[in-house]
Amino acid sequence: MRLTFIFLFFAATSTFAQKGFDKKHKPAAGKNDLPTGQFIEVDGQKNDRNARQSSLPAISTKFVSKLKVTHDSETGGVLMIENLSKSPAPNARKGLQVMALDFLGDVKTTLKIEDPNQELEMVNMESDEIGMTHIQLQQKYKNIPVYGGEIWLHTKGEKIDVLNGRNFPTPNLPSITPTLSEDKAIAFAMTDVAKKSIVQKAGVTGQLLGKMQNTAELIIYHKDGNFVDERLAYNLTVRPNMLERWTYFVDANTGEVLKKFNNTCSLDGPFTATARDLAGISRTFSVQQSGSTYYMLDTQRPMYNKTTSKLPDDPVGGIWTIDAQNSTSDNMKYSQVTTNSLNNWNATAVSAHYNAGICYDYYRTKFGRNSLDGKGSTIISVINIADDDGKGMDNAYWNGEFMGYGNGRDAFKPLAGALDVGGHEMTHGVVEATARLEYQNQSGALNESFADIFGAMIDRDDWTLGEDVIKAGSFPSGALRSLSNPNQGGKNDPGYQPKTMSQYANLPNTDDGDNGGVHVNSGIPNYAFYLFASNTSVGKDKAEQVYYRALTKYLTRTSKFVDARLAVVRSAADLYPSDVSIQNAAKAAFDAVGIADPNGTSGGTNTTPPAPTQTQQNIPVNNGGDFILVFEPSSGKLYTAKANAAVSEYRAISSSGCLAKPSVTDDGLFAYFVGKDKNIRRISLTGNYTETKISSDGVWGNVAVSKDGKRLAALTDAGDKYMYIYNIENNYTRYRLQLYNPTYSTGVNTGEVQYADSFEWDYSGETIIYDAFNSVKSLSGTIEFWDVGFIKAWDITKNAIGSGKIEKLFTDLEAGESIGNPSYSKNSQDVIAFDYFTEDEPDTYYQIAIDLSKTGDDALDGINKNNDVGYPGYSRLDDKMLFNTLNGKQQDVNIIGIDKNKISPTGTAKQFLPDASWAVWYAQGTRSTTTTKTDQTINFGSIADKNIGESFTVSASSSSNLAVTFSVGSGDISISGNTVKVGTNAGKASIKATQTGNTQYNAATTTQTFCIIPAAPRITLSGGVYVITGGKNFQWYVAGNPVGGQTTATTLKPDLNGVYTVKAITDDGCFSAASNSIENKIAVLANEPNESIKVVIYPNPTADELRIELPMGVIFKEANFYSTTGKNTMSFDKLSSGNSVNIRELPKGLYTVKIETSQGSVVRKVIRE
C-alpha cells in the first residue's frame, strides 16, 4: 500500500525545491571519514535474530493519507482511491464537472494517466436516494475506447469521496488507423468460431430480432490485462446461432485472435439449470387480446410504451413469451403463444410468463429498476428450445436478448417453471446493462454469482437453486447450487463448487475450461453473500440492497473478486453510514472465504482486534522561559533569543558554522551541534555562551544529546552504517550501533541501510528515533528511499548500552516515497512530527504529525504543505511548530499553530524568521521526563501439528489490546505477518508472539511449540522380513497398538498375527502418520491331529469351500469362526452334502475355527485367502 499524501486543502507553494531528500544525501565513507579510537560494537540484528518491524496496526497508512490508495496485488494498478479529507474541495462551488476534473488531475500520476481531461470521457451520471452522485468514465486514447478502462467517481457533499474501477497507463501506439476492416475482422471471427460451433443459416432470426447482428468496435486492448502489451483491436460480437453469442478480440492490423470466449450466459451445460417444476399451480397473469386471439404478452406493466408498440409482433416495454416449437438453436422456428380461450394455456408458457413478471416486479419494487436494461425494454422468454440433436435441452440461458428455456432431458424437468432459474437468467440481463462483467475468469464468476444471488433473492425461501426441477439422482444434494454450502458433497459430485479461495479452481480460459471457471468459482462469492446476508446485523433485505448498489455503482467490466469486496464494503458504508456492524459483517464474510482486504487489514468484528486501550503519555510541561536557537545560513552563525523577540534582538553565540539541526538538553542549558570543521561542539545557553569542542577527528555530520544531557549520539558526515554513542557520565565511553532493517521473517532481506542523517533521543533516554537512507535491489533496478526507525540505544535499568534492536515507524513505504527528520513533541512521548516526500509530487514536501496512542482518522494528520525539507519541531507547549521553507532562494523558518490534539494545524503558516534554518524551540527549566510502564500478557492459543510445506495463519491478542507480532522461535518455518510457511525439515518448531510495548506498556513474549510432521515411511516384505524405507527412528504397531520400544532398526521379523504398520519419529519426538499396512498371517496346519479327536480340515488356505472330515461315529454339531480379535464372524450348524462349509463371505485373513462334535470340541487354524 502506498503512503500517498495529497492534501487537497493546502494552498499551492513556490518552487526552487530540492529534488526529494537530495540535500540529505552523503558520499560513501572512506577510511579517513570514520571516527578515531576504539568503539564497543553492538549488532542489534544479532541480538534479535528474529527482528521485528514495529507492531503498530493503528498506524496503517489509511490514516496517513488524505487519499487512501488501494492497489491490485497482481498488476499494481489502482482499484480504489478514497478521499479521507473532511474538508470540501476548494472548487466545489464551481460545479461537479470542474470538481471531478480537478480531482482527476490530482490523482493522474497515481493512475498513470497523462491527460485525464482528454482520456476519460463521462458516459453516465446519476444521483441516488441517499444524496450521492455517481459519474461513470470510460478511458479513451485518441478517442478510441480502452477496453477494461472504466472508472467510477462518487461524490458526497462537496467533494469527490471515492474513485474506483480499473484503468491502464496512457497507451503509446505508433498508429490508431487499422489496416483491417470491420467486415474482414468479423469474417475472421466467423471462420474461427465455425471450427467448433454450428453457424446458423442466414435469414432465420432476422424476422424476429433484426437487431441481433454481428457487431464490431475499434478499441485499445491489453492482451491478458498486461499493462505493456497494448494493441489496436476490434471488439467483436458474433452470433453463429441463436443459442451462442461469442466475444472476439482481433488485432486490427494483423488479424490475430487475441482472445475469444463464449458470452452466452447459460446455467452451465447439461447439468446446470435450476427451476421449479410445472406443478399445475394456478397463476394469474396478463395477456393481450387481438380479435378473437389471446397472446401471451403482458402490456399492463408501468414500463409498457403504448405509443411506440406495434402489437402483437413488436411490443415495447412488454413481457413477452414466445414458443420455439422444439426447434434447435441453429434452425429456430418461432411462433406466438396464443389461445382462443382466455383460461386455456400451455403450462410451460404460463410458468415462464408468470416468473418473468415476478422478476420484473422484484427489480422494480426493490430497486426502482425499469426492466432489465433500466430503460423499459421488453422482457422476452423463449420456451421449448431443443438441443442440437432435436431432443430435450437440459439448460436455460441468457443470450443478450432473451431468456431461453429447454424442457430438460437427463438431469432436469422443464426449466421454464423455475422461478430462481428465471431470476438467474434475467439477472444476467441486469448485469449486462450495468457492470457488464466480462464472461471469463473472475469477472465471469462474479457475473454468475450475482445471477445466483439475485435468483435466490427473487425465490427467497431457501439458499438453493434448482431444487424443484432436479430429476431424482441427478444431483446428490437435490439442488443445482447452494449458496449456504457450495461444496454440496465432494469435488467429484455434481453441483460441487468451491466455497473459499483455498479451493479456487484454476481452469483454462477455454470452452472446456468453463471460460476460466465462471460456473465453478462463482461458489466463492456466493458463499460470501450467504455469510453476509445471514449475519444477524444484516439480513436478506439489507444484503440485497448493498449488493445491488455494488453491482450498479461500483463494479466494472473487468472487476475481480477483490473489487467485489471493496465495492460491497463501500456500498454498505454508503447505505448504512451509522451502522458499522453492517460494514464489519461484509468484511468478515469476505475474510471468511479468503478474499482478503488488499490493504492487508483484517475484516469484520470476528477478526478485527479491539482498539488499544493506550492513552497518550504526557510529560509535565517545562515551566521555564521560551527561547529559540537558530542557524543563519548567510553568516554561518548560531543565534538565540527569547521566543517572542524581534529579529533584531537575536544574539550571535557561535561562528563555528553548523552542519545539521542543533540538539538541546531538556533543561535548556546546553546545545550540541556539529561545526563546519565536522567536529562536535557544545555551547552553554546561559551566561557567556561558552563553546567547547568535544571532538577533534573532523568526521561528524550530526549529533544529538539525551534529554538529561548524560549521553550523546553522533553520525558521520559521510555515508556510514553505524550510529555512535558516547556515555558522558563514564568519561565518554564509546559504542557504535549497527543500523539494519528489521523484518518479520528470518532470512528475508528488506534492503540495506546506507546511513542515517537526522535523529533525536526520546524522553526515557533509552530510544533514539532516526531517519535512514536505504537501497533495495530488485529485478527492475535499485529502489532508494528514506524511512524512520527506533533504535534501543541505552538501557536505563542496567545503565549500559542498549540492545541495538530496531523497529520501524512504517513498514509499507513503496518506491518513490520517503519520510525523514523525525522529532518528538515537547510534552507527549507518543506524538512525532516528520517530513514526507513522494516522487509523484517532485517539488512538494509535507510536514506530518502522528499520535502513536491513537487509532482511526484521528491518529495522523498533515500540518503543512511545503516547498522544502522542513525539519519540523514543536514549541514548549506543543501549540506551535517551526519548520524550514524556501522564500525564493532564501532559506526561512516558518511557524504554524497546532491544535490541542498536537497533530492538526490551526490557521495558516507564516514567516517566523528570515534567512534562518533548523530552528529549535527550547525552555530553560526542569521537569521529570520518566514514566512507569504496566506489564501486559499475551493470549496465544496452541498450534496443531503441521505437514511439511503447509501454510497457515496464527493469531494472538494482548491484554493491552496493542497488536501482536510473530517471529520464528525454532524449527524450519518462515513467517510473514501472521502467515506461517512450513519448510521441508520435520521436527519441533516454535513461534514467538511478541508485543513490543510502548510508552505505557512493557514488552511481553510467549511461545507455542508444535510438530512439523515427518513423512510417513513405507514397509515392504522381503524374505519374511519387513523392511522400512524413509525415516531414522521408528515405532512399530500391530492392529494399531505399539509393540516393542522405539528403534533405529530398519528391519523387523514379524512374530505376531495381525496388521503391521510403522511410524517415523524425529530426534525431538515428532511422529509421522502410519505407513502402509502389511498383514502377517501365521498358518496353522489343519491336519494336525487332536489327541482325543482326529479332525482334518482342507484345503488350507482356501478361498471358499472348506472340507471338514470327522472320524467314524463322530457327529458334527457346529463350527464357529473367530477373527484374530476374538470376534465370532461366521457360524455353521450343519455340513453340506460334501461335508464342507463355504467361507467365501469371510474377509481375507487368519481365523480360528472351533468345531463342536458329539465327542467334544477341537480347535483349528484356517486361512481365508
Secondary structure, 3 states (H helix, E strand, C coil): CCCCCCCCCCCCCCCCCCCCCHHHCCCECCHHHCCCCCCEEECHHHHCCCCCCCCCHHHCCCCCCCEEEEECCCCCCEEEEEECCCCCCCCHHHCHHHHHHHHHHHHHHHHCCCCHHHHEEEEEEEECCCCCEEEEEEEEECCEEEEEEEEEEEEECCEEEEEEEECCCCCCCCCCCCCCCHHHHHHHHHHHHCCCCCCCCCCCCCCCCCCCCCEEEEEEEEHHHCCCCEEEEEEEEECCCCCCCEEEEEECCCCCEEEEEECCEECCHHHCCCCCCCCCCCCCCCCEEECCEEECEECCCCCCCCCCCECCCECCCCEEEEECCCCCHHHCCCEECEECCCCCCCHHHHHHHHHHHHHHHHHHHHHCCCCCCCCCCCEEEEEEEECCCCCECCCEEECCCCEEEECCCCCECCHHHCHHHHHHHHHHHHHHHCCCCCCCHHHHHHHHHHHHHHHHHHCCCCCEECCCCECCCCCCCCCCEECCCCCCCCCCCCCCCCCCHHHCCCCCCCCCCHHHHCCCCCHHHHHHHHHHHCCCCCCHHHHHHHHHHHHHHCCCCCCCHHHHHHHHHHHHHHHCCCCHHHHHHHHHHHHHCCCCCCCCCCCCCCCCCCCCCCCCCECCCCCCEEEEEEEECCCCEEEEEECCCCHHHCEEEECCCCCCCCEECCCCCEEEEECCCCCEEEEECCCCCCEEECCCCCCEEEEEECCCCCEEEEEECCECCEEEEEEHHHCCEEEEEECCCCCCCCCCCCCEEEEEEEEEECCCCCEEEEEEEEEEEECCEEEEEEEEEEEECEECCCCEECCCCEEECCCCCCCCEEEEEEEECCCECCEEEEEEEECCCCCCEEEEEEECCCCHHHHEEEEEEECCCCCCEECCCCCEEEEEEEECCEEEEEEEEECCCCCCEEEEEEEEECCCEEEEEEEECCCCCCCCCECCCEECCCCCCEECCCEEECCCEECCCCCCEEEEEECCEEEECCEEEECCCCEEEEEEEEECCCCCECCEEEEEEEEEECCCCEEEEECCEEEEECCCEEEEEECCEEEEEEECCCEECCCCCEEEEEEEECCCCCECCCCCCEEECCCCCCCCCCCCCCCEEECCCECCEEEEECCCCCCEEEEEEECCCCCEEEEECCCCCCCEEECCCCCCEEEEEEEEECCEEEEEEEEEC
